[in-house]
Amino acid sequence: MIHTNSESDLTSMSSPKAYYVQSPSRDSNDETDKCSSTNGRCPSDSPLYSRPSAASSSSTAACSRVSGNRRRWNKHYCNVVAEEKGTAAYIDGGDDDDYGDRGYNSMLCKWLAVVVGFGMCFGGICLLVWGTSLPYKAQVSIKSLMVHNLYFGEGSDHTGVPTKLLTVNCSASLAIYNPARFFGIHVSSPSANLIFSEITVATGQMKKYYQPKRSKRIVWVRVVGRGVPLYGAGTALAAADASGGGIPLKFEFEVQTKGYLVGKLVQTKHRTRASCPLLINSKRTEQIVFEHDSCEYGL
């Protein structure tokens, strides 16, 4: 006997088997339920099995959505893992930066220690050089004073007050010796004065010069005073000159020396003051020689 199959039987026999995909995500579970419910509607259970192709298309679309959700979940999981790895790498890199900063600070401390040590050594050497130079003070002595002319007379000062005026012209010789063995000195004189009764009647100044180490030099200083008003001291000066004993004067001189030991960074300075009393006669001008003990020397 030949059985004739209906169109519905052929359709049910050719329908593919349904597969279920389980996803850990919530969306995929929903889609799986939809897929299960859709595929559960078999042609034998459905009373009206007139559209099998539409059911198959719906099942395929649901399964595609499940696969897409799974791919999205995998992508999200990979991103989370990559982010955690990046965070770990950043932490490791921060440790490397900390080690780098520590190395830089250590190197900086070493350089600072070298600089400070060099500065202390250099300062100690400069202090030692300066200390050894202190005993080498220039030796100054006034040798003589040559009076070229001296006279006084009646006159008036710049305000018109009548008084006695004194004019004197003389030259002083000095011997300066530099005992230093390893440096020269710069010699200068801020003042050279000839004084009568606390009145400066003549002034002069020595030109600055350089004197080498362990050398001696004779220096001449010109001291001049023109028309110096004496006021009340004029009477005493005239009486002293008339007596023939001479006019009592005092010659004061100051010498300054400066030596550069380490360029201009380390210097040595000394000052010497000298004071020599003398008598000058206006009628007889001559060279006055000073003994070393006839003058007072001080700082």
C-alpha positions as CSV (number, residue, x, y, z in Angstrom):
1,M,0.0,0.0,0.0
2,I,1.4,3.4,-1.0
3,H,1.0,6.2,1.6
4,T,0.8,9.7,0.4
5,N,2.6,12.2,2.6
6,S,1.1,15.6,3.2
7,E,2.8,18.9,2.8
8,S,2.9,19.4,6.6
9,D,4.6,16.1,7.2
10,L,7.3,16.9,4.7
11,T,7.9,20.3,6.4
12,S,8.2,18.8,9.9
13,M,10.6,16.1,8.7
14,S,12.9,18.7,7.0
15,S,12.9,21.1,10.0
16,P,16.4,21.4,11.6
17,K,17.1,20.5,15.1
18,A,17.2,23.3,17.6
19,Y,20.4,24.1,19.6
20,Y,20.5,26.1,22.8
21,V,23.3,28.6,23.7
22,Q,23.8,29.5,27.3
23,S,25.4,32.9,28.0
24,P,26.6,34.1,31.5
25,S,25.1,37.5,30.9
26,R,21.6,38.4,31.8
27,D,20.7,39.5,28.3
28,S,21.9,36.3,26.8
29,N,19.8,34.3,29.2
30,D,16.7,36.3,28.2
31,E,17.5,35.6,24.5
32,T,18.1,31.9,25.3
33,D,14.7,31.7,26.9
34,K,13.2,33.3,23.9
35,C,15.0,30.9,21.7
36,S,13.9,27.9,23.7
37,S,10.3,29.1,23.8
38,T,10.3,29.8,20.1
39,N,11.9,26.5,19.2
40,G,9.7,24.6,21.6
41,R,6.8,25.3,19.3
42,C,7.1,22.1,17.2
43,P,4.8,21.5,14.3
44,S,3.1,18.7,16.1
45,D,2.3,20.9,19.1
46,S,1.0,23.8,17.1
47,P,-2.6,23.4,16.0
48,L,-2.0,25.6,13.1
49,Y,1.2,24.8,11.4
50,S,0.8,26.8,8.3
51,R,3.9,29.1,8.5
52,P,7.0,27.0,9.4
53,S,9.5,29.3,7.5
54,A,8.6,32.3,9.7
55,A,9.2,30.3,12.9
56,S,12.6,29.1,11.6
57,S,13.7,32.7,10.7
58,S,12.7,33.9,14.2
59,S,14.7,31.2,15.8
60,T,17.8,32.0,13.7
61,A,17.5,35.7,14.6
62,A,17.3,35.0,18.3
63,C,20.3,32.8,18.2
64,S,22.2,35.4,16.3
65,R,21.4,37.9,19.0
66,V,22.6,35.5,21.6
67,S,25.9,35.1,19.8
68,G,26.3,38.9,19.4
69,N,25.7,39.4,23.1
70,R,28.3,36.7,23.9
71,R,30.8,38.5,21.7
72,R,30.0,41.8,23.4
73,W,30.5,40.2,26.8
74,N,33.8,38.7,25.7
75,K,34.9,42.1,24.5
76,H,33.9,43.7,27.7
77,Y,35.7,41.0,29.7
78,C,38.9,41.5,27.6
79,N,38.7,45.3,28.1
80,V,38.4,44.7,31.9
81,V,41.4,42.4,31.9
82,A,43.4,44.8,29.7
83,E,42.5,47.7,32.0
84,E,43.7,45.7,35.1
85,K,46.9,44.8,33.3
86,G,47.4,48.5,32.4
87,T,46.8,49.5,36.0
88,A,49.4,46.9,37.2
89,A,51.8,48.2,34.6
90,Y,51.2,51.8,35.7
91,I,51.9,50.7,39.3
92,D,55.1,49.0,38.2
93,G,56.1,52.0,36.2
94,G,55.5,54.2,39.2
95,D,57.8,52.1,41.2
96,D,60.4,52.5,38.5
97,D,59.9,56.3,38.6
98,D,60.4,56.2,42.4
99,Y,63.6,54.3,41.9
100,G,64.6,56.8,39.2
101,D,63.9,59.7,41.5
102,R,65.9,58.1,44.3
103,G,68.8,57.6,42.0
104,Y,68.6,61.2,40.8
105,N,68.5,62.5,44.4
106,S,71.4,60.3,45.4
107,M,73.5,61.6,42.5
108,L,72.5,65.2,43.3
109,C,73.6,64.7,47.0
110,K,76.9,63.3,45.8
111,W,77.5,66.3,43.6
112,L,76.6,68.7,46.4
113,A,79.0,66.9,48.7
114,V,81.8,67.2,46.1
115,V,81.1,70.9,45.7
116,V,80.9,71.6,49.4
117,G,84.1,69.6,50.0
118,F,85.9,71.5,47.3
119,G,84.7,74.8,48.7
120,M,85.9,73.9,52.2
121,C,89.3,72.8,50.9
122,F,89.7,75.9,48.8
123,G,88.6,78.1,51.7
124,G,91.0,76.4,54.0
125,I,93.9,76.9,51.5
126,C,93.0,80.6,51.2
127,L,92.8,81.0,54.9
128,L,96.2,79.4,55.3
129,V,97.7,81.6,52.6
130,W,96.2,84.7,54.3
131,G,97.5,83.7,57.7
132,T,101.0,83.1,56.4
133,S,101.0,86.6,54.8
134,L,100.2,88.5,58.0
135,P,103.8,88.7,59.2
136,Y,105.0,90.2,55.9
137,K,104.2,93.8,56.7
138,A,105.9,96.5,54.7
139,Q,108.6,98.4,56.6
140,V,108.4,102.2,56.3
141,S,110.9,104.7,57.5
142,I,111.2,108.5,56.9
143,K,114.7,109.4,55.9
144,S,114.8,113.1,55.4
145,L,112.9,116.3,54.7
146,M,114.3,118.9,52.3
147,V,113.0,122.5,52.9
148,H,113.1,124.4,49.6
149,N,111.6,127.7,50.9
150,L,109.6,129.0,53.9
151,Y,108.4,132.5,54.5
152,F,105.4,134.2,56.2
153,G,103.9,137.6,56.2
154,E,100.8,139.7,56.7
155,G,97.8,139.1,54.6
156,S,94.1,138.1,54.8
157,D,92.1,134.9,54.2
158,H,89.5,134.3,51.6
159,T,86.9,136.1,53.7
160,G,89.0,139.2,54.1
161,V,90.0,138.6,57.7
162,P,93.6,140.0,58.3
163,T,96.1,137.4,59.6
164,K,99.5,136.1,59.0
165,L,100.0,133.8,56.0
166,L,102.6,131.0,55.7
167,T,104.1,129.5,52.5
168,V,106.3,126.5,52.6
169,N,107.7,124.1,50.0
170,C,109.5,120.9,50.9
171,S,110.1,117.3,49.9
172,A,110.2,114.2,52.1
173,S,112.0,111.0,51.3
174,L,110.8,107.6,52.5
175,A,112.3,104.1,52.4
176,I,109.8,101.3,51.8
177,Y,110.8,97.6,52.0
178,N,108.6,94.7,51.1
179,P,109.7,91.5,52.9
180,A,107.2,89.2,51.4
181,R,108.6,86.2,49.6
182,F,105.8,85.3,47.3
183,F,103.7,88.4,46.5
184,G,104.1,92.0,45.6
185,I,102.3,95.0,47.2
186,H,100.5,98.1,46.0
187,V,101.7,101.1,47.9
188,S,99.8,104.4,48.3
189,S,99.6,107.3,50.7
190,P,96.3,109.0,51.5
191,S,98.0,111.9,53.3
192,A,101.3,113.6,54.1
193,N,101.0,116.7,56.3
194,L,103.2,119.3,57.8
195,I,101.6,120.7,61.0
196,F,102.2,123.7,63.1
197,S,100.3,124.1,66.4
198,E,97.5,121.7,65.2
199,I,97.2,123.7,61.9
200,T,98.1,121.9,58.7
201,V,100.4,124.3,56.8
202,A,101.4,122.0,54.0
203,T,100.0,118.8,52.4
204,G,101.1,116.2,49.9
205,Q,100.3,112.8,48.5
206,M,102.3,110.0,47.2
207,K,101.5,108.5,43.8
208,K,100.3,104.9,44.0
209,Y,102.8,102.3,42.6
210,Y,103.5,98.5,42.7
211,Q,106.5,97.1,44.5
212,P,107.7,93.6,43.8
213,K,108.5,91.0,46.5
214,R,111.6,91.3,48.6
215,S,112.4,94.7,47.3
216,K,113.3,98.1,48.7
217,R,112.4,101.5,47.2
218,I,113.1,105.2,48.0
219,V,110.1,107.4,47.4
220,W,110.0,111.2,47.4
221,V,106.8,113.0,48.4
222,R,106.4,116.7,47.7
223,V,104.7,118.7,50.5
224,V,103.5,122.2,49.7
225,G,101.5,125.0,51.4
226,R,100.7,128.4,49.9
227,G,99.3,131.3,51.8
228,V,98.0,129.3,54.7
229,P,96.2,131.6,57.2
230,L,97.6,131.1,60.8
231,Y,95.1,133.3,62.6
232,G,96.0,133.3,66.4
233,A,99.0,131.0,65.8
234,G,100.7,133.5,63.6
235,T,102.1,135.5,66.6
236,A,103.7,132.3,68.1
237,L,105.2,131.3,64.8
238,A,106.8,134.8,64.3
239,A,108.2,134.7,67.8
240,A,109.7,131.2,67.4
241,D,111.3,132.2,64.1
242,A,112.7,135.4,65.5
243,S,114.3,133.6,68.5
244,G,116.6,131.7,66.0
245,G,115.7,128.3,67.4
246,G,113.5,127.5,64.5
247,I,109.8,127.0,64.0
248,P,108.6,123.7,65.6
249,L,106.7,121.6,63.1
250,K,105.6,118.0,62.9
251,F,105.6,115.9,59.8
252,E,102.9,113.2,59.7
253,F,102.8,110.5,57.0
254,E,100.6,107.5,56.4
255,V,101.4,104.5,54.1
256,Q,98.9,101.9,53.0
257,T,99.9,98.6,51.3
258,K,97.8,96.0,49.7
259,G,98.8,92.5,48.4
260,Y,96.8,90.2,46.2
261,L,97.5,86.6,47.3
262,V,94.9,84.6,45.3
263,G,93.8,87.2,42.7
264,K,91.5,89.7,44.3
265,L,89.8,87.0,46.3
266,V,92.4,86.9,49.1
267,Q,94.0,90.2,50.0
268,T,96.3,91.4,52.7
269,K,96.3,95.0,53.9
270,H,98.6,96.9,56.2
271,R,98.8,100.5,57.3
272,T,101.7,102.4,58.9
273,R,101.6,105.9,60.4
274,A,104.7,107.9,61.1
275,S,105.2,111.2,63.0
276,C,108.5,113.1,63.0
277,P,109.1,116.4,64.9
278,L,111.5,119.0,63.4
279,L,112.6,122.6,63.6
280,I,112.7,124.8,60.5
281,N,114.4,128.2,60.3
282,S,113.1,130.6,57.7
283,K,116.6,132.2,57.3
284,R,118.3,128.9,56.7
285,T,116.8,126.1,54.6
286,E,118.6,122.8,54.6
287,Q,117.9,119.1,54.5
288,I,116.8,117.6,57.8
289,V,117.8,114.0,58.3
290,F,115.7,111.8,60.6
291,E,117.1,108.9,62.6
292,H,114.9,105.9,62.9
293,D,114.3,106.4,66.6
294,S,113.5,110.1,66.1
295,C,110.1,109.3,64.6
296,E,107.2,107.5,66.0
297,Y,105.6,104.6,64.0
298,G,102.3,103.0,64.6
299,L,99.3,101.3,63.0
